[in-house]
């Protein structure tokens, strides 16, 4: 995989520390002293106060928040920025470029529209990379004839689209994106190609609307999919839709692995391991790119950016993967649902990059194939020689023996009594297979790099409804808890294998679900105290009052500074911190409950695909107008609605009793005020709105009942 000499390698990428490192380290020392003082205050209160339960709950909450701050701070001690110089590869002979396999996963043609999948496929087939070096594998866990038909249409269209892109140096290589630009039809060739694309789109959307494919020329394969397939029980199908023998277009291979209700299929991790084996048999490229089906290529030079690291002989022997940040299209101006995820994909990534490297986030990642077969110094050979990572695949991909073996390794029982999912490939044991796999690779000694080119490498689709956002992150919460309480927990195995700072960095996400504890306590307990006129925080004349102010404002100020320095805005930051509160009282809260029920064998969490399909016109209009959409109504909104109502009641009570209580309840009133301001969209959805995105009366009624129960319970807790 070496593409240049070691003398040249240093000029292909550079690394420099962030300028804010020294101020962050100084503040970390000061804030740590503040936390130690706060723990002392809690311990003293616990021993001397009569309300021991109240003191314990506040202590527990602050311990969780302190650990979260410590894990976040570990990522602020040595953040770095990197720069690549892909233009240095432009003059390289094509035969020196390593081969590239691209893995794209889809599972549901109605939540992940086939035309969207086709656009992602076409965009990566059109990479600014030698076409005969690229192979694109699409895993269809839904076994859908609709998806297969869309890919067949995409394969035919690619014969016209790819030459057009390379001839005209097109940057937007997703046809849907390119033809939506006003400048796309400036030539007759482009106009004809646009008409051809619209015909393809019309045919694909027609079969999606009727729910089946009725094409005589494809009847054999489609009959198999229609009549013998169910998403949970079906044989494997591997179809070579495009062959790169001509050198004009890359290989395009459709894979639907065998499934059986009697066999565990391990969700996305299982699908990726199937692609890993099938691709080993057919092409065995040394570099693998994994993509979600909605993540189209926005930068044709992206593989060259990855090569700046993967082909550097100084680092490639221990370099496992190069991670690109996720970027999303169609997000409204102020990102009301915090869908850009600036903390995970930007702020934290530069911190991880200064340690052992960024975490794996499931998409937009270029892997060294060798990384899936054991630590750098200890190759674990798979059970078949044909699956070895360093083997040269020199047989035609359509050869009978190749296809027969590919079908065999895609079987649902193939992994029995093998190392797949434990020591080889993507790791099983958590719904967040990406995070878990990246963690295990780092524990084995592999490093990673964060690559963030000026032009975004990939664009995807973010959830546009609050319901989709909170359910998606509830699934993440369950997976993170599975990881946190597993044999390979970051709290134990991670700290031992990775060292203090990297281990704490991995603990940051595992602690996410536990945020529901302090958010629930601080969203309920001080408010009940405010209603009953009982003090739980120090008053302004007490020196401890200013410690609370310093720690709270300091943490928020540092968070805002991080956000602004990584390109965010104040309004986006406000929405981001509000969504953190919402997630804590919905996704994280119910994620902990679901995980507990699972371990009591009372529930079995599944992998629910997040919908990438566009909503109705009214829903899209609400999103563009930055109006919170609570449809469809769900019990997951009940806790945060009840907390919002409780805080409003406490705020009014606090204002009424302000003169009677004087300064004694200042912190309690400030906290209730903060929650009320963050809850304005909830109050609006409860009372003022009449559209379909409002909170349903049933949820509002139950929230009122729950608030009343909390107020009555608070009397016994505080009195």
C-alpha positions in Angstrom: 0.0 0.0 0.0 3.0 2.3 -0.1 2.6 4.9 -2.8 5.6 7.1 -2.2 8.9 7.2 -0.5 9.4 8.0 3.2 11.1 11.2 2.2 8.0 12.3 0.4 5.6 11.1 3.1 6.1 13.9 5.5 4.8 16.4 2.9 1.5 14.5 2.4 0.1 15.5 5.7 0.9 17.8 8.6 -0.2 18.0 12.3 -0.3 20.9 14.7 -1.7 21.3 18.2 -4.7 23.6 18.8 -3.8 27.0 20.1 -6.3 26.7 23.0 -4.4 23.8 24.7 -2.6 25.8 27.4 -5.8 27.7 28.5 -7.7 24.5 28.6 -5.1 22.8 30.8 -5.0 25.7 33.2 -8.8 25.8 33.5 -8.8 22.0 34.0 -6.7 22.4 37.1 -8.9 25.2 38.5 -12.2 23.4 37.7 -10.8 20.2 39.3 -10.1 22.1 42.5 -13.7 23.4 42.4 -15.1 19.8 42.0 -13.0 18.6 45.0 -14.4 21.4 47.1 -17.9 20.6 46.0 -17.5 16.9 46.9 -16.2 18.0 50.4 -19.3 20.2 50.7 -21.6 17.3 49.8 -19.9 14.9 52.2 -20.2 17.5 55.0 -23.9 18.0 54.2 -24.6 14.3 54.1 -23.1 13.9 57.6 -24.7 16.9 59.2 -28.1 17.6 57.4 -31.3 15.9 58.5 -32.4 15.4 54.9 -29.9 12.7 54.2 -31.8 11.4 51.1 -31.8 14.8 49.5 -28.1 15.3 50.1 -27.4 11.8 48.8 -29.3 12.4 45.5 -27.5 15.7 45.0 -24.2 14.0 45.7 -24.9 11.2 43.3 -25.9 13.7 40.6 -22.8 15.7 41.0 -20.6 12.6 40.9 -22.0 11.7 37.5 -21.6 15.2 36.3 -18.0 15.3 37.6 -17.1 12.1 35.9 -18.6 13.4 32.7 -16.6 16.6 33.0 -13.4 14.5 33.7 -14.0 12.3 30.6 -14.6 15.4 28.5 -11.5 17.2 29.8 -9.4 14.2 28.8 -10.2 15.1 25.2 -9.3 18.8 25.8 -5.7 18.2 27.0 -4.1 17.6 23.6 -6.4 18.4 20.6 -4.7 18.5 17.2 -5.6 19.6 13.7 -4.3 17.8 10.6 -3.9 18.9 7.0 -3.6 16.6 3.9 -2.2 17.4 0.5 -4.0 15.1 -1.9 -2.9 17.1 -4.9 0.5 15.4 -4.6 -1.2 12.2 -5.9 -2.6 13.8 -9.1 0.5 13.0 -11.1 0.9 9.4 -9.7 0.5 6.5 -12.2 -2.8 4.8 -11.7 -1.3 1.3 -11.4 0.4 2.4 -8.2 -2.9 3.2 -6.4 -4.1 0.5 -4.0 -7.4 -1.2 -4.7 -10.5 0.1 -2.7 -13.6 -1.8 -1.6 -16.6 0.2 -0.6 -19.2 -1.3 1.8 -22.7 0.3 1.8 -25.4 -1.1 4.1 -29.2 -0.8 3.7 -32.0 -2.7 5.4 -35.5 -1.2 4.6 -36.6 0.2 1.2 -39.3 2.4 2.8 -37.1 4.0 5.5 -34.1 4.1 3.2 -35.5 4.9 -0.2 -33.9 2.9 -3.0 -33.3 6.0 -5.1 -31.3 7.5 -2.2 -29.2 4.3 -2.0 -28.6 4.5 -5.8 -27.4 8.0 -5.5 -24.9 7.1 -2.8 -23.7 4.2 -4.9 -23.3 6.4 -8.0 -21.4 9.1 -6.0 -18.7 6.6 -4.8 -18.5 4.9 -8.1 -17.6 8.3 -9.5 -14.7 8.9 -7.1 -11.7 10.7 -8.5 -9.9 7.3 -8.4 -9.0 4.7 -11.0 -12.3 3.0 -11.7 -10.8 -0.4 -12.2 -9.4 -0.2 -8.7 -12.8 0.3 -7.0 -15.4 -2.3 -6.0 -18.7 -1.3 -4.4 -20.6 -3.8 -2.3 -24.1 -3.1 -1.2 -25.5 -5.1 1.7 -29.3 -5.3 1.5 -30.5 -6.9 4.8 -34.1 -6.3 3.7 -33.6 -8.6 0.7 -35.7 -6.1 -1.3 -36.4 -6.4 -5.0 -37.0 -2.7 -5.0 -33.5 -1.9 -3.8 -32.0 -4.5 -6.3 -34.0 -2.9 -9.1 -32.7 0.6 -8.2 -29.1 -0.7 -8.2 -29.6 -2.3 -11.6 -30.9 0.9 -13.0 -28.0 2.8 -11.3 -25.5 0.3 -12.9 -26.8 1.2 -16.4 -26.8 4.9 -15.7 -23.3 4.8 -14.4 -21.9 4.1 -17.8 -23.0 7.6 -18.8 -22.7 9.4 -15.5 -19.1 8.4 -14.6 -17.5 9.6 -17.9 -19.5 12.8 -17.7 -18.2 13.5 -14.1 -14.6 12.9 -14.9 -14.7 14.8 -18.3 -16.2 17.9 -16.7 -14.5 17.6 -13.3 -17.9 17.6 -11.5 -17.6 18.0 -7.7 -21.2 17.0 -6.8 -21.2 13.4 -8.0 -24.5 12.4 -6.6 -26.9 12.9 -9.6 -29.7 14.0 -7.4 -27.6 16.8 -5.9 -25.9 17.8 -9.2 -29.1 18.0 -11.2 -30.8 20.1 -8.5 -28.2 22.9 -9.1 -29.2 25.7 -11.4 -26.0 25.4 -13.3 -26.3 21.7 -14.0 -28.1 22.1 -17.4 -25.8 24.6 -19.0 -24.8 22.2 -21.8 -26.8 19.9 -24.1 -24.9 16.9 -22.8 -25.9 17.7 -19.2 -29.5 18.3 -20.3 -29.7 14.9 -22.0 -28.1 13.2 -19.0 -30.6 14.9 -16.7 -33.4 13.6 -18.7 -31.9 10.1 -18.6 -31.6 10.4 -14.8 -35.2 11.6 -14.4 -36.3 8.5 -16.4 -34.4 6.2 -14.1 -35.8 8.0 -11.0 -39.3 7.7 -12.4 -39.0 4.0 -13.0 -37.5 3.3 -9.6 -40.1 5.4 -7.7 -42.9 3.7 -9.7 -41.9 0.2 -8.5 -41.5 1.6 -4.9 -45.1 3.0 -5.1 -46.6 -0.2 -6.3 -44.4 -2.3 -4.0 -43.1 -4.8 -6.5 -41.0 -5.2 -9.7 -42.6 -6.5 -12.8 -39.8 -6.7 -15.4 -39.6 -9.8 -17.6 -35.8 -9.5 -18.1 -35.2 -9.6 -14.4 -38.0 -12.1 -13.6 -35.8 -14.9 -12.4 -34.0 -13.0 -9.6 -37.1 -10.9 -8.7 -39.3 -14.0 -8.4 -36.9 -15.4 -5.9 -36.9 -12.2 -3.8 -40.7 -11.8 -4.0 -41.8 -15.3 -3.2 -39.1 -16.9 -1.1 -37.7 -13.9 0.8 -38.8 -12.4 4.1 -36.5 -9.9 5.9 -36.0 -12.5 8.7 -35.7 -15.7 6.7 -34.2 -16.0 3.2 -31.2 -17.6 1.3 -28.3 -15.5 0.2 -28.1 -13.7 -3.1 -25.0 -12.2 -4.6 -25.3 -10.5 -8.0 -22.5 -8.8 -10.0 -24.4 -5.8 -11.4 -21.3 -4.1 -12.9 -17.9 -5.4 -13.8 -14.8 -3.2 -14.1 -13.3 -5.3 -16.9 -13.7 -2.4 -19.3 -12.0 0.0 -16.9 -14.8 2.6 -17.3 -16.9 1.7 -14.3 -16.1 0.0 -10.9 -17.4 -3.3 -9.8 -20.9 -3.2 -8.3 -22.0 -6.2 -6.3 -25.3 -6.7 -4.6 -25.2 -8.9 -1.5 -28.2 -10.1 0.6 -26.9 -12.5 3.2 -28.7 -15.6 4.2 -31.0 -15.2 7.3 -32.8 -17.6 9.5 -35.1 -16.9 12.4 -33.2 -19.6 14.3 -29.9 -17.8 13.9 -28.6 -14.6 15.5 -27.7 -12.2 12.7 -26.0 -9.4 14.8 -27.7 -6.5 13.0 -25.3 -4.2 11.1 -22.1 -5.7 12.5 -23.2 -9.1 11.0 -23.9 -7.5 7.6 -20.5 -5.8 7.6 -18.7 -9.0 8.5 -20.6 -10.7 5.6 -19.3 -8.0 3.2 -15.8 -8.4 4.7 -15.8 -12.1 3.8 -17.5 -11.8 0.4 -15.2 -9.0 -0.6 -12.2 -11.1 0.6 -13.2 -13.8 -1.8 -14.0 -11.6 -4.8 -11.5 -8.6 -4.7 -9.7 -8.5 -1.3 -8.7 -4.8 -1.6 -6.3 -3.6 1.1 -8.4 -0.5 1.8 -12.1 -0.6 2.8 -14.5 2.3 3.0 -17.7 1.8 5.1 -20.7 4.0 4.4 -24.3 4.3 5.5 -26.7 4.2 2.5 -27.6 7.9 2.8 -24.0 9.1 3.0 -23.2 10.2 -0.6 -19.8 11.4 -1.6 -19.5 15.2 -1.7 -15.8 15.3 -2.5 -14.3 13.1 -5.3 -10.8 13.4 -3.9 -11.8 11.9 -0.5 -9.9 8.6 -1.1 -6.7 10.6 -1.8 -7.1 12.4 1.5 -7.3 9.0 3.2 -4.2 7.7 1.2 -2.2 10.6 2.6 -2.2 8.5 5.9 -2.8 5.0 4.8 0.1 5.0 2.3 2.5 6.7 4.6 5.2 4.1 5.3 6.1 5.9 8.6 2.7 5.2 10.2 0.8 2.7 8.1 2.0 -0.5 9.8 0.1 0.5 13.0 -2.7 2.7 11.4 -6.0 0.9 11.5 -8.4 3.5 10.0 -9.0 7.0 8.9 -12.2 8.5 10.1 -14.0 11.4 8.4 -16.7 13.5 10.2 -20.4 13.0 9.5 -22.0 16.0 7.7 -25.7 16.3 7.0 -27.8 18.0 4.3 -31.0 19.8 4.7 -30.6 20.9 8.3 -32.5 24.0 9.2 -30.6 27.3 9.9 -30.2 26.9 13.7 -30.3 23.1 13.9 -33.1 22.9 16.4 -32.6 19.1 17.0 -28.7 19.4 17.2 -28.5 17.0 14.3 -25.1 18.3 13.2 -23.7 16.6 16.4 -20.8 19.1 16.6 -19.6 17.7 19.9 -19.2 14.0 18.8 -18.0 14.7 15.2 -15.9 17.8 15.6 -15.1 19.0 19.2 -14.4 15.6 20.6 -12.7 14.2 17.5 -9.8 16.6 17.5 -9.3 15.6 21.2 -9.3 11.9 20.4 -6.9 12.6 17.5 -4.3 13.9 20.0 -4.5 10.6 21.9 -4.7 7.3 20.0 -6.9 8.6 17.3 -10.6 9.2 16.7 -13.3 6.7 17.5 -15.1 4.9 14.7 -18.6 6.4 14.1 -20.0 3.8 11.7 -19.7 5.6 8.3 -17.2 7.6 6.4 -14.3 5.4 7.6 -11.4 4.1 5.5 -10.0 0.9 7.0 -6.8 -1.0 6.5 -8.2 -4.5 5.8 -5.5 -6.0 8.0 -7.0 -4.2 11.1 -9.8 -6.8 11.2 -7.5 -9.7 11.8 -5.8 -9.1 15.1 -3.3 -6.7 16.6 -0.6 -5.1 14.5 2.1 -7.6 15.7 -0.2 -10.7 15.9 -2.0 -11.6 12.7 -5.0 -13.9 13.4 -5.6 -16.0 10.3 -9.2 -16.7 9.4 -10.5 -20.3 8.9 -10.2 -20.2 5.1 -7.0 -19.2 3.2 -9.3 -17.3 0.7 -10.2 -14.9 3.5 -6.7 -14.0 4.5 -6.2 -10.2 4.4 -2.9 -10.2 2.4 -4.1 -12.7 -0.3 -4.1 -11.4 -3.9 -7.6 -12.1 -5.5 -6.7 -12.8 -9.1 -9.7 -14.7 -10.3 -12.6 -13.0 -12.2 -15.4 -12.0 -9.8 -17.9 -13.8 -12.0 -16.0 -17.1 -11.9 -18.2 -20.0 -10.7 -15.8 -21.0 -8.0 -15.6 -17.4 -6.7 -19.4 -16.9 -6.6 -19.9 -20.3 -5.0 -17.5 -19.6 -2.2 -18.9 -16.1 -1.8 -22.4 -17.6 -1.3 -21.0 -20.0 1.2 -19.3 -17.3 3.4 -22.6 -15.3 3.3 -24.5 -18.2 4.9 -26.2 -17.6 8.2 -24.4 -20.5 9.9 -21.0 -19.8 8.6 -19.7 -18.0 11.7 -20.5 -20.8 14.1 -17.3 -21.9 15.9 -15.2 -19.2 14.3 -13.5 -16.0 15.6 -15.9 -13.7 13.6 -17.4 -11.0 15.8 -15.0 -11.8 18.7 -11.4 -11.6 17.5 -11.9 -11.1 13.8 -14.0 -8.5 11.9 -16.6 -6.1 13.4 -17.3 -6.9 17.0 -20.6 -8.3 18.3 -22.1 -7.6 21.7 -23.5 -4.0 21.4 -26.1 -2.2 19.3 -23.4 0.5 18.8 -21.2 -1.9 16.8 -19.1 1.0 15.3 -18.1 2.4 18.7 -17.4 -1.0 20.2 -15.3 -2.1 17.2 -13.3 1.0 17.2 -12.7 0.7 20.9 -11.5 -2.9 20.6 -9.2 -2.0 17.7 -7.6 0.7 19.8 -7.2 -1.7 22.7 -5.4 -4.1 20.4 -2.8 -1.3 19.7 -4.1 0.1 16.4 -4.1 3.9 15.9 -6.5 6.0 13.8 -6.5 9.5 12.2 -9.1 12.1 11.9 -9.4 13.6 8.4 -11.5 16.7 8.0 -11.0 18.3 4.5 -12.3 21.8 3.8 -14.9 20.4 1.4 -17.0 17.9 3.3 -16.2 14.3 2.3 -19.7 12.9 2.7 -23.2 14.2 3.3 -26.0 12.3 4.8 -29.6 12.6 6.0 -30.3 13.6 9.6 -33.6 12.9 11.3 -36.0 15.8 10.8 -38.5 14.8 13.5 -37.9 14.9 17.3 -39.4 11.4 17.6 -36.8 10.0 15.2 -34.0 11.8 17.0 -34.9 10.5 20.5 -35.6 7.0 19.4 -32.3 6.8 17.5 -30.4 8.0 20.6 -32.3 5.7 22.8 -31.0 2.8 20.7 -27.5 4.3 21.1 -28.0 4.5 24.8 -28.8 0.8 25.1 -25.8 -0.1 23.0 -23.5 2.1 25.2 -24.9 0.5 28.3 -24.3 -3.0 26.9 -20.7 -1.9 26.2 -20.3 -0.3 29.6 -21.3 -3.4 31.6 -19.6 -5.9 29.3 -16.4 -7.8 29.9 -14.6 -5.2 27.8 -15.9 -2.1 29.5 -14.1 1.2 29.0 -14.3 1.7 32.8 -12.0 -1.3 33.4 -10.6 -2.9 30.3 -10.3 0.4 28.5 -8.5 2.2 31.3 -6.1 -0.7 31.6 -5.4 -1.1 27.9 -5.5 2.5 26.6 -4.2 4.5 29.6 -6.0 7.1 31.7 -6.8 9.8 29.1 -7.8 7.7 26.2 -9.7 5.3 28.5 -11.6 8.3 30.0 -12.3 9.5 26.5 -14.1 6.3 25.7 -15.9 6.4 29.0 -17.4 9.8 27.9 -20.0 8.2 25.6 -20.7 5.2 27.9 -21.6 7.7 30.6 -24.2 9.4 28.3 -27.2 7.3 29.5 -26.3 8.1 33.1 -26.9 11.8 32.4 -30.6 11.0 33.0 -29.8 10.8 36.7 -28.5 14.3 37.4 -31.0 15.8 34.8 -33.9 14.1 36.6 -32.7 15.1 40.1 -31.9 18.7 39.1 -35.1 18.9 37.1 -37.3 17.8 40.0 -35.7 18.1 43.5 -34.8 21.8 43.7 -38.2 22.6 42.1 -40.0 20.7 44.8 -37.9 22.5 47.4 -38.9 25.8 45.8 -42.6 24.9 45.9 -42.4 24.0 49.6 -40.0 26.9 50.5 -37.2 24.6 51.6 -33.5 25.3 50.8 -31.4 22.6 49.2 -28.7 25.0 47.8 -26.6 27.5 49.7 -27.9 31.1 49.8 -25.9 34.0 48.3 -24.4 35.0 51.6 -22.8 31.6 51.8 -19.4 31.1 50.2 -20.5 27.7 48.8 -23.1 29.6 46.7 -20.4 31.1 44.5 -18.8 27.6 44.0 -22.0 26.4 42.4 -22.1 29.6 40.2 -18.5 29.1 39.2 -18.7 25.5 38.3 -22.0 25.9 36.4 -21.0 29.0 34.4 -17.5 27.8 33.9 -18.7 24.5 32.3 -21.2 26.2 30.1 -18.7 29.0 29.1 -16.1 26.4 28.1 -18.7 24.4 26.2 -19.8 27.6 24.3 -16.2 28.4 23.5 -15.6 24.9 22.1 -18.7 25.2 20.0 -17.8 28.6 18.5 -14.2 27.7 17.8 -15.4 24.7 15.8 -17.6 26.8 13.6 -20.9 26.8 15.5 -23.1 29.8 16.4 -24.5 30.9 19.7 -28.1 30.0 18.6 -26.9 26.5 17.5 -25.1 26.1 20.8 -28.3 27.0 22.7 -30.3 24.4 20.8 -27.6 21.9 21.3 -27.6 22.3 25.1 -31.4 22.2 25.1 -31.4 18.9 23.1 -29.0 17.5 25.7 -31.6 18.2 28.4 -34.3 16.7 26.2 -32.2 13.6 25.4 -31.5 13.1 29.1 -35.2 13.0 30.0 -36.2 10.9 27.0 -33.5 8.9 25.1 -31.2 8.3 28.1 -34.0 7.9 30.6 -35.8 5.2 28.6 -32.6 3.7 27.4 -31.6 2.9 31.0 -35.1 1.4 31.6 -35.0 -0.7 28.5 -31.5 -2.0 29.2 -32.6 -2.9 32.8 -35.6 -4.8 31.4 -33.5 -6.6 28.9 -31.2 -7.8 31.7 -34.2 -9.0 33.6 -35.3 -10.9 30.4 -38.4 -8.7 30.2 -37.5 -7.0 26.9 -35.4 -7.6 23.9 -34.1 -4.4 22.2 -34.0 -4.6 18.4 -32.2 -2.6 15.8 -34.7 -0.1 14.4 -33.6 1.6 11.2 -33.8 5.4 11.5 -36.0 6.7 8.7 -34.2 8.7 6.0 -37.3 9.2 4.0 -38.7 12.7 3.6 -41.8 13.5 5.7 -45.0 15.1 4.5 -45.1 18.7 3.3 -46.5 20.0 6.6 -43.8 18.3 8.6 -41.1 19.6 6.4 -42.6 23.1 6.6 -42.6 23.0 10.4 -38.9 21.9 10.4 -37.9 24.7 8.1 -39.7 27.2 10.3 -37.8 25.7 13.3 -41.0 24.5 15.1 -40.6 21.5 17.3 -42.4 18.5 15.9 -43.7 16.1 18.6 -45.6 13.8 16.1 -46.2 11.0 16.3 -47.1 11.2 20.0 -45.1 8.9 22.2 -44.7 8.1 25.9 -41.0 8.9 25.5 -42.1 12.6 25.7 -43.8 12.1 29.1 -40.9 12.6 31.5 -39.7 15.8 29.9 -43.2 17.2 29.6 -43.8 16.5 33.3 -40.5 18.2 34.2 -41.4 21.2 32.1 -44.8 21.5 33.9 -43.3 21.1 37.3 -40.6 23.7 36.6 -43.2 26.2 35.4 -45.3 25.6 38.6 -42.1 26.0 40.7 -41.1 29.1 38.9 -44.4 30.8 39.5 -44.3 29.7 43.2 -40.8 31.0 43.5 -41.7 34.4 42.1 -44.7 34.6 44.5 -42.6 33.7 47.5 -39.5 35.7 46.5 -40.1 38.5 49.0 -41.1 36.0 51.8 -38.1 33.8 51.4 -35.6 36.5 50.5 -32.2 35.3 49.2 -32.6 31.8 50.6 -33.9 30.1 47.4 -32.0 32.1 44.8 -30.2 29.1 43.2 -33.4 27.0 43.2 -35.3 29.9 41.4 -32.4 30.4 38.9 -32.5 26.7 38.0 -36.2 26.6 37.6 -36.0 29.7 35.4 -33.3 28.0 33.2 -35.5 25.0 32.7 -38.6 27.1 31.9 -36.7 29.0 29.2 -35.5 25.7 27.7 -39.0 24.3 27.8 -40.7 27.1 25.8 -41.2 24.8 22.8 -42.9 22.3 25.0 -45.3 24.8 26.5 -46.1 26.0 23.0 -46.8 22.5 21.8 -49.1 21.8 24.8 -51.2 24.9 24.7 -50.8 27.2 21.8 -50.4 25.0 18.7 -53.2 23.4 16.7 -51.1 21.6 14.0 -50.3 17.9 13.9 -46.9 18.4 15.5 -48.3 19.5 18.8 -48.2 17.4 22.0 -51.2 15.2 22.2 -53.8 15.7 24.9 -53.1 12.3 26.4 -49.5 13.1 27.0 -50.4 16.5 28.4 -52.9 14.9 30.8 -50.5 12.2 32.0 -47.8 14.8 32.4 -50.2 16.8 34.7 -51.0 13.7 36.7 -47.3 12.9 37.0 -46.5 16.4 38.1 -49.2 16.2 40.8 -47.7 12.9 42.0 -44.2 14.5 42.2 -45.5 17.5 44.2 -47.3 15.2 46.7 -44.3 12.9 46.9 -42.0 15.9 47.4 -43.8 16.7 50.6 -42.8 13.4 52.2 -39.3 13.6 50.7 -38.5 17.1 51.9 -40.6 17.4 55.1 
